[in-house]
Amino acid sequence: MLLLIAGVVFAGTNKAKAPSEREFWCGVLYKMAKPVLSNMSKGELQKNMQLELSPTWDGRNRKVAYMECFGRLMAGLAPWLSLPDDDTAEGRQRKQLREWALKSYANAVDPNSPDYLLWREEGQTLVDAAYVAESFLRAYDALWMPLDSVTKQRYIKEFTQLRRVDPPYTNWLLFSATVECFLRKAGAHSDTYRIVSALRKVNEWYAGDGWYCDGPDFAFDYYSSYVLHPMYVECLEVFTNGGKNKIWNAPGCTFESAVKRMQRFGMILERFISPEGALPVFGRSITYRTGTLQPLALLSWRGWLPKELPAGQVRSAMTAVIKRMFSDNRNFNKGGFLTLGFNGSQPNISDWYTNNGSLYMASLAFLPLGLSADDPFWTDAPQDWTSKKAWEGKDFPKDHAFYE
């Protein structure tokens, strides 16, 4: 008897062996990544991707979808691909994905490749170039350093020409900053003003208790998850050398305070997860699915979880959401690509800028796969998460606001 669970096969006679939590995570992420990278590594993503556009699509060049798909996927996949090779089933999957990814990175900037991405048109390109840059920041040695010199120079050229895009007064400022921070890390010329002005403005938009406004006004959505916390922290990390340096003309922008804010937001996210593993559905871009969990994922991967969030508890909570979302196999279209919707095919909830390439933000929940299998995140005993304890009548810690 064979049982297929999120791409992982287990054989048995009477009872099929259930996958471990890590095996389940790996299976879901591999299922998500394989159609993208296996095609793009051959220059066939734009030929074979089963593209879906929002019913209210605004008419921009539909080719933006391919950079959205590739960049967002790689930002979530990068930490896992950074682990060293081994001869386990997971290790073989990881090695295959890395080989495909490196070829895909080269095709993305090769003007002679059918999968050369839409670098020179549309403002949207800045957004997803930032996720490509973020993937390099998250896996610099594994994904940037192995690229050949021609490909590296092509990336630097493409990233640099994105200064043509004047970002709107929103989270987009961080997309410019992320691209420039990567250029800075890679030793290329970077625009300090684009970095510092973005950091200063995001700090001004901090609303308190772990929440950021996305621009001058507050909106109750998950953009603190999708963009604001992770990119603010990672840009600060690059620009201040992990908090060792200060920004003389932006003294309120500190790496330490940014991490503490994200820790508080992570505590709120963990409490959002229902006993059944469901997240509340509110705000725009809800089609990004498990991308809402990115701050918890980043805190876990980087070893920054606060004492209020034990690793076994966070892993259990995140696993519950990932299983609730992906166990029924209804989030992929016939071509194996993510389908428009939150949990299933629900195209009418997509925004005017959404295509199914946009949805690969879902990969951002899987950053903890960048931790080895023997890391405490994976080996600590499972624990009930806060709402599960609360609704089952068990003791749970009371909540409190975070003040700086």
N, C-alpha and C positions, 0 to 999 in steps of 0.2 A: 504494500500500500504506500502511495506517495502522497504527501501533503505539501502544497505550495503555499507559503505564507510570506507575502511581500517579497517574493523572489528567492526565498530560502527553501530548499527542499529537504525534507526529513523522511527517512525510510524506516519502516518497522513492520512487524507482523500483525499485532493486535492494536497497539497504541502508537500513534506517531509522536515522536519526541517534540515537545513544544520548544520553540527557539528561546534562548535567553533574551533578556531585554536588549543587550548589545547586538545580538544576532538580528533581532527584529529591526532595530534602528538601521543597521547596515543594509538589511534587505530592502527597506523602504527607500533609503537614499540611493542604493544601486539601481533600483527600479526607476527612480526619478531621473538619474543621470545617464543611464545607458543609451536611451534613444537619442539624446542630445549629442553626447560625445562620440558615440560610435559613428554617427552620421557626419558630424562636423570634422572629425579627424580625417575623413575621406573627402572633405569638401562637398558634402551632400546634405547638409542641414537645410539649406534654403530650398533645395529640391524636394526633400522628403518630409519636412515637418508639417504635420497636419495643423495648419494655422486656424485659430479662432479669434474673431474680433468682436468687441462689444457691440451690441445692437445700436448703441448711440455713438459709435466710433466717430471721431472728429475729422476724419479725412486725411490725417497726416500719412506720410509714406509708410506703408505697412511693413517695410523692411526694418523699421525700428524694432520689430518683435524679435528678430534673431539676436540682436545684441542684448536685449532684455533677458531673453532666455539664457544665453551663455553667461553673461556677466553675473546675473543674480545666482544662477546655479553655482558658479565657481566660488563666489563669496561664501557660500555655505559649505561647499565641498572641500575647500582648500585645507582646513586643519586636518581632516582625515587623510588626505593625500600626503601630508607631511610626515606621517609615521614611517619608520623604516620598513623595508620589505621583510616578509617572513613567509613561511610555507604553509600557513593556515589557509582555510577557505576564504576568510576575510582578507588575508594578505594578498591572495591571488586576485580577488576582486579589486582591491585597492590599487595593485600594480597595473592592472589592465586599464582602470580609469585614469591613472596618472599618465600612462603612455598615450591614451587617447587625448587627454587634456593638453599635453604639451604640443601635439600635432595640431589640435584645435586652436591653441593660442597663436601658432604660426600662421594658420590659414586666416585667422581673424584680421590680420594686418597685411596680408599679402595681396596686393592689387590684382594679381593674376589668378587668385583662387576664386572659385564660385562662391565661397563662403567669406569673402572679404566683407566686413561689416560696414554699416552705414555711418562711417565716422564723419563725413563731410557735409551732412545734411541734417536738418531738424535740431531743435534745441534739446529734444529728448535724449539725444546721443550723450549729452553730458551726464545725465543720470546714470546710465548703465555703463558708461566708461568708468564712472566712479566705483561701481561694483567690481569691474575688472581690476581696477587699481587696488581695491580693498582685498581682493583675492591674492594679489601679489604681496601686500603688506602682511597678510595672515599666513602666507606660506612662501616667504621670500627665498629661502634656500632651496625649497623643493620645486617651486614653480617658476620663479623668475631666473634664478641663477643658471639652470640648465639650458635656457633658450640661447640660440645662436646669436652672434653679434648683430647680424642684419635684422633679425626679428626684434631684438631689443631696441635698436635705433628706430625702427618703424614705430614701436610703441611710444617711444619718447616724442617722436614727431607728431603722432596722432594725438597724444595727450596734450602736447603743447598747443596745437592748433585749436583745441577746444576753448581757448580763451576768447574765441569769437563769440561764445555764448554768454549773454548777459543774464545771469540767473535771477529769477524772481525772488522777492523778499520773503522767502520761506525756507523750509529745510533744504532747498536747492543750493543755498550757500555752502552747505556742507559737502555737496557733490564737487563743487569747485575746489574746496579745501582738501578733500580726500585725494583728488587727482594731483594737486600740487604737493601734498605731503609725500605721495609716492615718488614723484619726481625728485623731491628733496632726499629721500632715503636712497634712491638709485644714483645719486650724485649728479643728476642733471640740473639745469637751471630751473628754479622754482620761483613762483610769485609770492613773496612773503605777505604782501598786502591781501591777496585773496585768502590766505590762510588765517591771518590774525583778525581781519575784519569779520570773517565768518565766525570764528571762535568768540569774539567779543559780542557779536549780535546774539548768538545762541545763548550765551550766558545772561544777556539782558532779558531774553525771553523765558528764563526759568521762572515757573509759576509757583514753585514751592511744593514740598512733600513729594519730591521725586518726579514731578510732571513738568514738561516744557510746553510752551505755546509754539505752534508752528507758524511763526510770523507774529505780528503785533497782537493778534487776537487768539484767544484760547478756543480750541475745538476738541471735543471729547471723542478721540479716536486713538488708534494704535500707532500714530507716527512717532511717538516716543520710543516705541519698539522697533519699527521698521528702519528708522534713520537716526533720530536725534541723539539718543543715548549712545549707541555703538559708534557712530562716526565722530561724534564730539569727543568721546574718550580716546578713540584710536588716533585722531588727528593731534590731540593734546599729547598723547604718548610719544608720537614721532617728533613733534615740534619742541617739546620740553625734555626730550631724552628720558622719558619715563618719570617725569616730575623732578628731575635733578636740576633743571633750569627753570627760571621764571620768565614770563613774558612782561617786559618792563612797561609796555604801554597798554597792557591788559592784565593788571594785577589780580583781578577777580577770577580770571580763567586759570584754574589750577587743576592738574591731573588728579590730585587727591580728592578734591571736592567733587569732581565729575564722577569718579568711581563711587563715592559715597551716595551721590544722588541715584546712580544706577542701582546700587544695592537696595536702596529704599524702593525704587520702582520695581525691582525684582521681587521684593516682599509683597507688593501689591499684586503683581501678576500671579504669584503663587496662590494668593488668596482668591483670585478670580476663578481658579480651576475648580469646577464643581466636583462633588464626590464621584460623579459618573465620568469625569474626564472631559467635560465640556467647558468651553470658554464663552463668555457673553459676546453676542454678535452685535456690534455697534460701530458706527463710524464708516468713513470711506475706505476703499481698498480692502474691504474685509475678505476679498477673494485671495488675499495673500496667505490665507490659511495659517499654518503653523509658524509663519514668519513673526506672528505676534509674540512668540516665545524667545525671540532673539536675545533680549537682555539676560534672561535666565541662562540661556545657552552660553553667552559670552562670559558671564560671571563664573559659570562652572568650568569652562575650558581654561580660563586664565587663573583659576584658583582664587577668585575674589569673592566667593560666596560669603555673606555675613554670618555671624554666629547663629542668627535666627533661622537660617536656612541650612540644615544639615544636608550633606550630599545625597544620602539615601532617600531623603524626603523629596528633594528636588527631582532626582532621577525618576522616582515613582510617579510624581505628578506629571512630569513631561511625558513619560511613557504612556500614561493614561490618555493624554490628549492625542499623542501620535497614533495610538491604537484606535481611539475613537474616530479619528480622521481617516486612517488609511487601511484598516483591517478589512473593510468591505470592498475594496478595490473598485470604487465607483468614481474616483477622482482623476482617472486617466481616460483619454479618448481612444478610439480604435487604433490610432497610430502609436499609442504608448506615451503620448505627451499629456501633460496636465490639461484638464478641461476647465472652461470658464465656470466658476461657481465657488461656493464655500465648502460644501460637502456634497459633491455630486455635480451634475451638469445643471447650473442655475444661471444661464447667461444674463438674465435680466437684472441681476444684482451687480453686474460689472459696471464700472464707471466709464466715462467717455474716452479715457486714455488707456483703457485696459485691453490687453490681448492675452492669449494664454502663455505667451512668453513672459509676461509680467509676473505670472503666478509662481515662478521659480524662486521668489522670495521665501517660499515654504521651506527651502533647503536651509535657511538660516537658523532653524531650530536644532540642527544636527552638529553644531560646532563641538559639543563634547566628544564626538567620535575622534577628535584630535588628541584625546587623552588615551594612553595605552590601556589595554584591557585589564591590567592589574592596578590601575589607579583607583583610589578610594571612591571616586565618583561611581565607578562600576562595581566595586567589590563591597562597599558598605551595605549593611543589611537594609532592605527596603523599609520605609516608614510611611505611614499614612500622612497625607498632606493636610493642610490646615482645615479646609472645608470638610474633608472627609471625617477628620476627628470631631469637628464641631457638630456635624449633622448626625453622628453616631453616638453623641452624648459623652465623648471622651474629653479629657482635659486638653486645652489648647491655649497657646499664649495670647493674651489680649493684644490688640493692635495699638499703635501710638504713632502720632505724626512725627515727621523728621524735621528738625529745625537746625539750621546752620549756625 
